Amino acid sequence: MSAPEKIPGIHYHDAGLLRFLTCGSVDDGKSTLIGRLLYDSKSILADTLHAIERTSKKRGLEAVDLSLLTDGLQAEREQGITIDVAYRYFSTGTRKYIIADAPGHEQYTRNMVTAASTANLAIILIDARKGVLAQTRRHSYIAHLVGIPHLVVAVNKMDLVGYSREVFDQICKDYLEFAAGLGIRDVRFMPLSALNGDMVVERGEKLAWYNGPTLMELLEAAPAAHSEARENFRFPVQYVCRPRTAEHHDFRGYMGRVESGEIAVGDEVQVLPSGRTTRVKEIRLLDQSLPQAASERSVTLLLEDEVDISRGDMIVSPASTPTVTKQVEAMVCWLAETPLEAGRKLLLRHTTRETKALVAAIEYRQDINELKRISGGRLAMNDIGSITFKLAQPLFVDRYRENRSTGAFILIDEATNNTVGAGMIA
């Protein structure tokens, strides 16, 4: 597919992977929209296309059911709904994409939180016939809560309301009234028909009154993760590399991933929790030496001084250190069937560090549908609430709004080793 014509007023970015999420109520057309994106951008392999053509014919459909491209589970195909998060990859001449198709049912909220945790943009679909629903508000709240910086409200199925501009304008007004209460600022609206392809990749002929970009043009122009503001350097240590060979008997490297910011040879760094400072002597990637490393690059750091460093420690910039604490307050999405109550002990895993955590208090549970807080109580599966934890070992944290990597954690049941919660530090 050739790169789309540039639209005036949109700032285009040349590179960067874009992870985005589609969400909305049941039957709003999320899977069909993704299928249309893949189909019209010519990102479907021939054998995959033949397979969904055969399935569509078995169902008695005259046209290809594009939703089958993402509804990969057999149970989903039988019910016609999305249960699990379906991930798809595609690329155009401009950039690469990873799409997460989140389930629409309320009981699968935990799946939506999982999908949203790494997304940089969310497409919230609204059925033009139904307008803003409770699940629209719920998904918008979650997208805002997990820090997705850009929201696109796509009013789908415009073909079923005669491509009415009045219907579109009323939905935009209703959504903005709701979004203002959440503090959502960066939101764009667009009308489209995923079934017919209007305003998805091609503009079509039925929405001449809409002068904005198509969905694909918005995606091509969206900022990549880590590109919009300068980030503080954070490097959680995953492994201390000390080869036992004659050639490398003095080698001591600290392996991990640059979660945010960037680092260069000669930069001063600080090691937590010891607080010791030193400088970067070398940055290695396999057998190569690099002058610098940026966000999401896995590298080995060699330091000028001998410092006692173990897995779970963090190497940071001394000019902007995270908070070292043994108590955290966080918004938690509870994922397990057994409810969470105050006094329970769990394992808390934050970056590469793990510590025992006590649920000191459940401050409140968030009623997403009514946008109100319910004090105390417990969290049932899919509930979201504010919790205070007391920790056995200190963590090195940032507020989630400032750093999604060092502001997030997961909770693990010690008995079963199951992941039972996901948290965002306030």
N, C-alpha and C positions, 0 to 999 in steps of 0.2 A: 504494500500500500504506500502511495506517495504521501509525503508530509502535507497536512492540510494547510490551506492558505492562512496566513497570519491575520488575526482580527485586530483592528485598531483598539487601543485601550487595554490590551492584555499584555503583560510582561512575560516573555517566553524564556524558558530556561533550557540550556543546551543539553544537559546531561542529568543523570540521576535516576535510580530505580524509584518507581512510585508504587507504594503499597496502598491500595484503597479497598474500602468495604462497601458492600451494598446491604441495605437493611430496610425494613418496613413491615407492614402488616401482612398477614397471610393472603396470598393471591394478588398481591400488588404488582407482580411481574418481575421480581428480582432475577430469578433464574433466566427468564426470557430475555431480559435486558443484557445480561452477561453473554448469553448465547448470541444475541444480535451483535454485540461488540466484537466477539470472536469471528462471527460469520462475515460481517461486512468489512472487517479489517483483514480478511483472508488469513486468519490464524488457526484454521481448523485443518487437521490432516485429512487426506482423502478417505482413509479407512474409517476414521471417526465419523465423518460426514455420512458415509454409506450406512454405518451402524445406526445412527439416529434416524436416517431416512426409512430404514426397515422397521424400526420400532414405531415410528409415526404411522406407517401404513398399517401395521398390526392394530393400531388404535382406531383406524378408520379415518385418519386425518388427511386432508387433501394437501396441506402444506407441511413443511418440516417443523417439528416441535423443537425449537431451539433451546427450551429449558432443559432438555435432556443432557445438554453439554455439562451442566453443573450438578444436576440431581443424580449423583453417582451411586447412591445407596439403593439397593433393590426395594427396600421399604418405602423410600421416597418416591420411586417411580410408580409403585403400586398405589400410593395414596395421593400422589401429585403434589406433595409438599416437600420442603427442605427441612431435614432434621439436624444433621450434623453440619459443621462448617465445611463448605466445599471451596478448595483453593484452586485457582487456575493461573497459568502463566501465559503471557503473550507479549509480543514486541511489535513496534512499528518502526518506521525509518527514523523516528525521533528519540524514542526511549523504550525502556522495558517496564513491564507491569506485573504485579502479583495481585490478583483479585481474591477477596474473601467474601463468599456469599453466606451471610448469616441467616439463621432460621428465623421465621416470623412469629412462631407461637410463643406465648408468654412463658411457658414452662421450659423453654430452651434459652432463657436469658443468659445463663452461664456460658453457653456456646457463643453468644453474641459478644460478651465481654472478652472472651478469648480471641475472637476474630479482630476486635477493635484495638486490642492492646498494642499492636505493631503498625496500625494504619496511620497514614498521614492525611487521608481525605476520606470522607464518608458520603456516599450517595444514599439519601433517604427518599425512598419511593413513596408516593402518595397516589392512590387510585383517584382519578379525577371525578368519579361518580360518588365517592364516599367522603372525600375531604380529609381533614386532620382527625385521626382517631387516637384512642388511648395508647395503642401500640406505637403510633408515630411519636407521641410525646415520650413514651418510655425509651425508645431507641435514640431519640434526640438527646435525652437526658444522659444516657449511658455514653454516647459518643462525646458529649461535652465533659462528662466526668472523667473519662480515660484520656482526655487531652488531645483528641483529634483536632488539629488546628483549622481544618477547612471542611465546611459542610456544603453539599449541593443538594437542594431539594428538587427532585425530579418528579413533576406531576405527570404520571404515566396514564395510558389508556385515553389519551385525548381524542382518539378516533371514536370512542364510545359516547362522547358528549359533543360531537359535531365540531371538534377543534375550537370550542368556544373560548374566546379571550376573557369573557366575563367570569366564567367558571374558574379559569386560571388565576385571575386577579383576586377573586374572593378567597381562594385557598392560600395565596401568598399573604394576604392580610391576616387571615386567621392564624397562620403559622407564626408570623412576626409578633403578634400579640402574645402568643405562648412563649416564644424564644426570648423575648425581652425579660421575662421573669427569671430565666436561667442565666442571663448574661451572655447569650450567644450573639456574637458580633459578625463573624465572617461567614455569611451564608449567601448563596446564590440560588436563584430559582430558574427553572427551565421547563417548558412543556415538551412532551415527547410521546411517541407511540412505539414501544419496544417491539410490538407485534409487526407493525408495518415498516419500522425503521426510521420514522420521521424524527429528525433532530438527534439521532444517536451518532452515526458516523456521517451519513448524508443528511442534508437539510430537508429533503422532500419538497412537496409542493403545497401542503395543507396548512402550514403554519407561517405564512408570509408576514403576519402581523408581529411575529417575534423576531427582533433584530439582533439578539445576542448570539453567542457562539453555540455550536453543537456540543454535545457531551464529550465527544472525542477531542474537540479543540480545547475544551476546559481541562481535560486530563493531560493533554500534551503540554499545556502551559502551567500546570500546577507545580509549586515548589517541591523539590525533593526533601526528604528528611535531613535534618542537621544543616540545612542551607540558608535558613532565614535569619538566624541570629548567632552571634558568637557564643560558643558553649564552653563551659569549664572542663578542663581535662580530668577524666576519670578512667583509671586503669585497674580494675580488680585483678588480682593475681590468681591465675588458675593453677599454675604448676611452677615449681622451682627446678630448673634444668641444671644438673651437675653430672655430666658424662664421666664415667669411670674409665677413662682411657689415658694413655701416656701423652697423647697429643693435646688433650683438652683437660688436663688435670687441674688447671686453675680457672676453668670456665664456670661461670655462675650466671645463668640467664633467668629472667622472670617472664614467663609466658602467660599470655592472656589476650583480651580483645580491648581495643580502645572503645569504650562505651560512648564517650562524648569528647568533644574538643579535639585537639591535635597536639602532637609532641614532636620535637626535633632534637637532633644530636646537639649536646651542649646546654640544653634547657635545664634549669633547676627544678627539682621535684621534691616532694615530701612524702614520706612513707607513714601510713597509718596502720595500727594505732600508736606506734612508737614516737612519731613526730620527728624522726630524724630527717635531715635534708641532705641531698647530694645532687649530682648532675648525671645526665644521660650520656654514657660513653659511646654506646652503639645501639642501633636499632636493626634487628635482623629479621628477615623473612626467608625461612629455609636456609639456603647457602648464600643469600644476597644481603648486602648491607644497604639500608635505606637512609636517606638524609632526614626523612620525617615520616610520620604516620598519622592518619586522620581517622575520624569516626568509623566504626565497624570494621576496621582492619585488625586482623589477628597477627600479632608480632611477638618477638622476644626482645626485652629490654635488658641491656647491660649497663650497670651503674659504675661510676668512678670509685666509689667507696664501698667497703664491705659493710653491709647493713643486714641485720637479722630480719629476714622476710619469709613469710610462710603463705601457703594457700589461704585465701580469705582476706589477706591484707590488701590495702589499696594504695596505689601510687597516684598522687594528685599534684596539681599546681599549688605551691605554697601561697600564691596570691589569692586563691579562691578555694578554700578547703570546705569539704562537706561538714555537717554537724556530726560529732561523735556522741552517741547517746545510748542509754540502756532502757529508754522508754520511748515508744512511738505512738502517735495517734494517727489513725488511718481510716479511710473508707474501704470496706471489705465487701466483696461479693462472695457469698457463701455458696459453695459448689456441691456439698455433700447432702445426702438424704437425712442424716442425723442432724438435728438442729444444733446450733452453736449457742452455748450459754456461758455466762461469766464464771470464772474459776477454772475453766478447762485449760489444760496444758497441751501445747502443740510445738512442732518444729517450725521455725521461721527461716526460710531461705531467701537471702538478699544478695544479689550478684553471685559471687563465689563463696560467700560466708553463710554459715548455718549456725543457729543458736536456738536454745529452748526458750519458749515464750509462754507467758501466762496471760490469759484474757482477764485483765484487771477490771474492765468495765465495758459494757455495751451502752454507749451514751444514748444512741437513738437508732431507730430503723427508718429508712427513707421510704415514704409512700410515693412512688414515682407517678402514679396515675393522678393523685390529688396534689402532688408537689408539696407535701407537708411531712414533718418529722414526728415520729411516734417514740416517746421516751422509753428507755429501758427495754425490758423483754428479752427476746432471743431472736436469732436469725434462722429462718428456715431456708431450705434450698431455693436458690435464685434471689434471695433477699439481699439488699444492699444496706449497710449501716455503718455508723461511726464507732470504732472500737479503740480502746486504749490497751496497749500491750506492755508488760514489764519483761525485760530480756535478761537472760543469764550472762550474755556477752555483749559488748558494745557493737553497734553498727555504725557505718559511715554513710549518712543519708543526706539527700537533698529533698526538697519539696517536690512532689510529683509534677506540679505545674512548671517547675524550673528544669527538671531532668527526669524524663520518663524511665530511664535505665536505673538510676540510683534512687529513684523515688518509688519503685515498685518492688513487691515481694510476693512469694507464694507461701501458703500454709500447708503443712504436711502432717497427717495423722501418724504418730510414732508406731502405733500397733500394726497398721496396715500398709504404711508407706504410700498411701494415696494422697494426691493433691486435693485438698478440701476447701481451699479458699485462695482468693487473689486480692491483694491489697495495694492501695495507693496512699502514700504518706501525705498528710495534710500540712 
